[in-house]
Amino acid sequence: MSATTGPRPDEESAARATTATASVREAARPSGARPPGAPRRIGYLYVLPALLVYAAFLLWPLLHGAWISLYAWDGLSVGTFVGLANYVEVFTDEELRASLGHALFLVLFYAVLPCLIGFVLVAAMSRARVRGLTFFRTVLFLPQVVAMVAVAVIWKWIYAADGPLNAVLGLVGLDRAWLGDFTFALPAIGLIGTWVEIGLVMVLFMAGVQKIPMELYDAARVDGAGPVREFLTVTLPGLRRELSVALTLTTVAALRNFDLVWNTTGGGPGTNTRVPAYQVYNQAFSEGEVGLACAIGLVIAAGVFAFNVGLTRLVEGRR
Amino acid sequence: MTQRPQRSRRPRRAGTAIAASAAAVLVALTAACAPGSGGDAGNAKAPSSVSTDISKAGDVTLTVWDQEVRGGQNEQIEALNAAFQKKYPNVTIKRTSKEFTDLKTTLRLALSGQNPPDVVQANQGYGDMGAFVKAGMLVPLNKYADAYKWRDRYPKTLLALNSFTPDGKTFGSGELYGLSQAGEMVGVYYNKEKLSELGIQQPKTWADFEAALRKAKDAGELPIAFGNSDGFPAIHEYGVLQAQTAGKDAVRKLVFGQGGAWTDAPNTQAATTLKTWNDKGFLTKDANGVSYDDSWQDFADGEGVFVIAGTWLVPEFEKRGMGDKIGFMLPPPAQAGAASATTGGEGLPFAVTSKSKHPDVAAAYLNFLTSPEAMDVLVDNDVLPAVTPASKRPGGGLPGEVYAAWEASAKSDGLVPYLDYTTPSFYDTLSAELQRLLGGNASPEQVMQAAQKDYDDFTS
């Protein structure tokens, strides 16, 4: 799902130029000789090594998973063919359906919120020179580098009943066991996601903003645009591609979230923070429902795939 | 570059081709066989003849997978392995030790492979041992039990926990599939200094215990240190309460699927008591947000008068130098002097795999690990022995008190099994439901209805 393969205005003109030179070359070539890279099929030879690895470690397990998902299988004895019953269960079982809902809720915190915050910060920065930009960029990006388990341990401590967050909020009587609270546990996990993803989003947006020609800003200002107008007409269109990449990466992170939930709440309290990836692990290794686990996994994969296709079309306007 | 206009169509065609071939492969696979039928299924037949004399078995390498990785547990296994190889020079033990969850997740793959280890530690219950038995991957040990007289060595309850019917469907009866070394049970730890500060005697009856909780609360102390973010602590807490209200026989029947319902009045009563304790502030506030480890560590640091937890915490308290300040008792019975009932069981059992080429040697190894002489080695390493040791007894202090409680419980046959043995998903269901109860999101009746539904789904 690379976001940089679409035709861009500047690339297209370059392409036209290449076409011209190519036809000149073709005319000059003695008849019978092939153009470089032909026959086209030879291209497959180049991708073969990577394709083999990809097929062995991704496509084959995917197919194998799809096969297993059609069975009721405990991972040990001989499975029974059940058709699509496992998929029906994913969408009808109350708890499994709830966990799909939790995953969508987390997308708000992992993808939407960081992008919104990123826009505000970037809009502010595009109007003024920020001193020590590299420093801030490094600090913001740090959460991305830290292992998720470490992130979970840190935030578990911050959210703890006698942790620093409650020490502050306790002053105004708002303290509670955040990760053990039925209402707040999921948003609390979501906010950790926001904190982690914001660095990634910011780095992408900052790089994007630096590519926008200053002339456009100057022109907007000459035309009397305020900060909001300027953001909507110059910054936002200029960041389209970066937004697409950011949304893709952060949404995938939200939908496949396992480590953070496992290490902070373990799916609790009750079943309030169970997410699909947690269910995959739980069904396969604790409850011996390997077929159902595979079905859940494939539903996540299909969801991520569908989302990305939709996103690319929507944000990049590609068909 | 010249091909650009056609590029967009190309991948689509390839995509269709890939999808079509994927579907074809899938259909072929589906038609060919079911998962699990590829390898030859285990041969779970009981051995036709058993031999207890393994010195003439020739040179044998016995592969063992265990999860005894922590301090004393690891040392006792290493000592016993060395002793076994010394006794039988023809046997070499190849040991692999993995942490509990690692072993749990890799064991399935290992057992379904062509060369599984000879001896493995397989967790009790439907999820693990039951599934292995059903798939024919473990050797039924009844004949060895007769040959080695294991039924004299172990109390009946402890053998039941390692037994299954050969179809893997009924837990607690049928064939024996493994032997455990260590004992464990849930009891009540108390802070001796706090009790004397509060002027409370060690409670002898359940009523005394509840009165002590109230007195501690009134004096501004935390009565029971309790952290439930992990989910299982509430099962242990509830188990102790249920053993009081329902009695050991009813709980055993319920867990082993021999009758009764989770919605029966005594079971609901236990949930109501847990909720009342929580509402009255007898338990740590917002316990769903406090981790188990934090709760007992706080208790060791002097927060809380009691803790209801398992004997596995003894080495931790000892390590913190709290062994003299903390006492251990069985949950007090309704009448002073009567027998106590509490949740308990034994460590992970060692089992013999069906594909092992040396079941006799493996069984001899199991016999050796659980012999009274081996139990002496467990005592030396501060591990609670499941069966009576040949000569040694844990010394004074906390290990001594725990061992005394274990012996008393064995004598009165007072152990009830862990409640999560009920169905493969019961741990999941009950831990989530009890968190709801404590969070005020479910009533005791709703919790028990959910438990019963899980049970009905499994048995239907």
Interface residues (C-beta under 8 A of the other chain):
Chain A: P7 A15 T18 T19 A22 L59 L63 H64 A66 W67 I68 L70 Y71 W73 D74 G75 L76 S77 V78 G79 T80 F81 K156 Y159 A160 A161 R176 A177 W178 L179 G180 D181 F182 T265 G266 G267 G268 P269 G270 T271 N282 F285 S286 E287 G288 V290 G291 R319
Chain B: M1 T2 R4 S8 A22 V25 L26 L29 T30 A34 P35 G36 S37 A41 K104 T105 R108 L111 S112 G127 A131 F132 K134 A135 G136 M137 N228 S229 D230 G231 K285 D286 A287 N288 G289 V290 S291 D294 P424 S425 Y427 D428 S431 A432 E433 Q435 R436 G439 N441 A442
